[in-house]
Amino acid sequence: MVYDSSVTQAPESVCVRMDAFPCEPNVLADLILSPREREHWRSMRGVEKRRREWLLGRYVAKEAVRPLLEKNLDLHLSPEEIEIMPDPYGRPLVKYCGSGPDPLVCAGPPGRASSLSIAHSHGTAVALAVLDPETRVGIDLESLSHRREDFEAIAFSPDERSLLAALPGNLHQEWALRMWCAKEAVGKALGRGLSAGLLAFHITRVETAKGLIEVEPRDGALEPCPQLRGKSLNVYTARESNFVFAATIYQQGAVRMRPSRQEILNYLLQKMGELTQDWDYPDPVRPGSRLFTELGFESLDAVVLCTAIQEHYQTPMPFAELLAEIGQQQRDLSIDELTDFVNTHLGGPPGADATRRVQ
Ligand SMILES: CC(C)(COP(=O)(O)OP(=O)(O)OC[C@H]1O[C@@H](n2cnc3c(N)ncnc32)[C@H](O)[C@@H]1OP(=O)(O)O)[C@@H](O)C(=O)NCCC(=O)NCCS
């Protein structure tokens, strides 16, 4: 299984796939389910296929979580001591349900360990787990042999269909399914599935050589994670025999999620436009515009701007030193230089202007 992430340092993850039951389903249920899960298994109505997929999903999920707990927390739990129950939106949550003191309470946030995602289709089930419960994971699989008529017209926007149309014809069907799976994986990682609508998961890039698909959550899909506005999650996809898989790991606040220099510049230009809109300033604000001599900033305006920037990025930055330094040198500061300063303090590579400034 290929997985990744929207992070530079992907956290350790375990992915487990099963294509068949290891034993008779009722026997498996007795062996691996917690009392509450067993009750659910017995009360499940509807098609037998759904019951069996649910059970196989629980099996792979527990087999993914157990080695993580063993290796990282030295917790050796039996499958029935690990309980997987859905949150109100259906997202599977991992809990301890043994008879002794809850080892997960001692090990981490009370009663919670691991973040988990499950998918099943055509008798196969997969689960992806990471240790950190705050990290979001999403996995999906679909069978290529299942015929679908016209799903592309519903699932994809015109832009997304153009991405597909640009691929070689022999890749079309497989990559359409990969794109669908990528949307589902992101929907699961964000915890609401596709309830915001398929078009709220917008595919911005496809890289066939790496199996990579970038998905930008928009509109309703941003509700659980508003900090993702304007960002894309990396979803890695793979084909194995007749199945297509997609998986994503989103570590909240991860380094890779920081804005690019261009995004910082855009934000600063927009902010400066807001701040100076009532001022008697004839020209549009440009990257080269200088705050004091061109835009007529006073020191109080600079402090207001710096505070707004820190609040926007929720990161303290040494603006006091920067302002003191330009005061001592009796020089001005352009928006471009300010962009480099913010970029550097958000962890990006320093730009040429920033290097010059600190000398
Ligand atoms: C969540 C969803 C993407 C699952 O897709 P699916 O193709 O039906 O089924 P999959 O096999 O891929 O995945 C099923 C698993 O997803 C997980 N899941 C369900 N809801 C979830 C959620 N909100 N967040 C994360 N994971 C979720 C469950 O673990 C489920 O398996 P389980 O019930 O056996 O535990 C889909 O059902 C969905 O979007 N539901 C929400 C709203 C909706 O019904 N929209 C329809 C519009 S298209």
The ligand as an SDF file (V2000), in Angstrom:
LIG
                    3D

 48 50  0  0  0  0  0  0  0  0999 V2000
  -18.1590    8.0280    4.4870 C   0  0  0  0  0  0  0  0  0  0  0  0
  -18.3250    7.6230    3.0380 C   0  0  0  0  0  0  0  0  0  0  0  0
  -17.3080    8.4060    2.1890 C   0  0  0  0  0  0  0  0  0  0  0  0
  -18.0450    6.1000    2.9430 C   0  0  0  0  0  0  0  0  0  0  0  0
  -17.9760    5.6630    1.6210 O   0  0  0  0  0  0  0  0  0  0  0  0
  -18.5530    4.2360    1.1380 P   0  0  0  0  0  0  0  0  0  0  0  0
  -18.0790    4.0630   -0.2680 O   0  0  0  0  0  0  0  0  0  0  0  0
  -19.9970    4.1910    1.4080 O   0  0  0  0  0  0  0  0  0  0  0  0
  -17.9030    3.1220    2.0780 O   0  0  0  0  0  0  0  0  0  0  0  0
  -16.3740    2.7640    2.3490 P   0  0  0  0  0  0  0  0  0  0  0  0
  -16.2690    1.2900    2.3750 O   0  0  0  0  0  0  0  0  0  0  0  0
  -15.4590    3.4870    1.4390 O   0  0  0  0  0  0  0  0  0  0  0  0
  -16.1470    3.3200    3.8100 O   0  0  0  0  0  0  0  0  0  0  0  0
  -16.9640    2.9090    4.8530 C   0  0  0  0  0  0  0  0  0  0  0  0
  -16.3220    3.3320    6.1420 C   0  0  0  0  0  0  0  0  0  0  0  0
  -16.1170    4.7330    6.1520 O   0  0  0  0  0  0  0  0  0  0  0  0
  -16.0550    5.1230    7.5160 C   0  0  0  0  0  0  0  0  0  0  0  0
  -16.8210    6.3440    7.6680 N   0  0  0  0  0  0  0  0  0  0  0  0
  -18.1550    6.5070    7.6330 C   0  0  0  0  0  0  0  0  0  0  0  0
  -18.4730    7.7950    7.8570 N   0  0  0  0  0  0  0  0  0  0  0  0
  -17.3090    8.4390    8.0590 C   0  0  0  0  0  0  0  0  0  0  0  0
  -16.9660    9.7880    8.3590 C   0  0  0  0  0  0  0  0  0  0  0  0
  -17.9040   10.7220    8.5100 N   0  0  0  0  0  0  0  0  0  0  0  0
  -15.6660   10.1100    8.5020 N   0  0  0  0  0  0  0  0  0  0  0  0
  -14.7050    9.1860    8.3640 C   0  0  0  0  0  0  0  0  0  0  0  0
  -14.9510    7.8760    8.0780 N   0  0  0  0  0  0  0  0  0  0  0  0
  -16.2510    7.5300    7.9300 C   0  0  0  0  0  0  0  0  0  0  0  0
  -16.6320    3.9790    8.3670 C   0  0  0  0  0  0  0  0  0  0  0  0
  -15.5630    3.3800    9.0780 O   0  0  0  0  0  0  0  0  0  0  0  0
  -17.1860    3.0590    7.3180 C   0  0  0  0  0  0  0  0  0  0  0  0
  -17.0340    1.7060    7.6370 O   0  0  0  0  0  0  0  0  0  0  0  0
  -17.8870    1.0170    8.8210 P   0  0  0  0  0  0  0  0  0  0  0  0
  -19.2480    1.6140    8.7850 O   0  0  0  0  0  0  0  0  0  0  0  0
  -17.8490   -0.4240    8.4990 O   0  0  0  0  0  0  0  0  0  0  0  0
  -17.1330    1.3670   10.0670 O   0  0  0  0  0  0  0  0  0  0  0  0
  -19.7400    7.9080    2.4900 C   0  0  0  0  0  0  0  0  0  0  0  0
  -20.6360    6.9600    2.9960 O   0  0  0  0  0  0  0  0  0  0  0  0
  -20.2450    9.2940    2.8690 C   0  0  0  0  0  0  0  0  0  0  0  0
  -19.7920   10.2710    2.3440 O   0  0  0  0  0  0  0  0  0  0  0  0
  -21.1860    9.3830    3.7820 N   0  0  0  0  0  0  0  0  0  0  0  0
  -21.6530   10.6700    4.3120 C   0  0  0  0  0  0  0  0  0  0  0  0
  -22.7540   11.3870    3.5880 C   0  0  0  0  0  0  0  0  0  0  0  0
  -23.4200   10.7470    2.5030 C   0  0  0  0  0  0  0  0  0  0  0  0
  -24.1130    9.7720    2.6980 O   0  0  0  0  0  0  0  0  0  0  0  0
  -23.2440   11.3000    1.3160 N   0  0  0  0  0  0  0  0  0  0  0  0
  -23.6870   10.7910    0.0890 C   0  0  0  0  0  0  0  0  0  0  0  0
  -23.2700   11.7690   -0.9550 C   0  0  0  0  0  0  0  0  0  0  0  0
  -22.3700   11.0540   -2.2340 S   0  0  0  0  0  0  0  0  0  0  0  0
  1  2  1  0
  2  3  1  0
  2  4  1  0
  2 36  1  0
  4  5  1  0
  5  6  1  0
  6  7  2  0
  6  8  1  0
  6  9  1  0
  9 10  1  0
 10 11  2  0
 10 12  1  0
 10 13  1  0
 13 14  1  0
 14 15  1  0
 15 16  1  0
 15 30  1  0
 16 17  1  0
 17 18  1  0
 17 28  1  0
 18 19  1  0
 18 27  1  0
 19 20  2  0
 20 21  1  0
 21 22  1  0
 21 27  2  0
 22 23  1  0
 22 24  2  0
 24 25  1  0
 25 26  2  0
 26 27  1  0
 28 29  1  0
 28 30  1  0
 30 31  1  0
 31 32  1  0
 32 33  2  0
 32 34  1  0
 32 35  1  0
 36 37  1  0
 36 38  1  0
 38 39  2  0
 38 40  1  0
 40 41  1  0
 41 42  1  0
 42 43  1  0
 43 44  2  0
 43 45  1  0
 45 46  1  0
 46 47  1  0
 47 48  1  0
M  END
$$$$
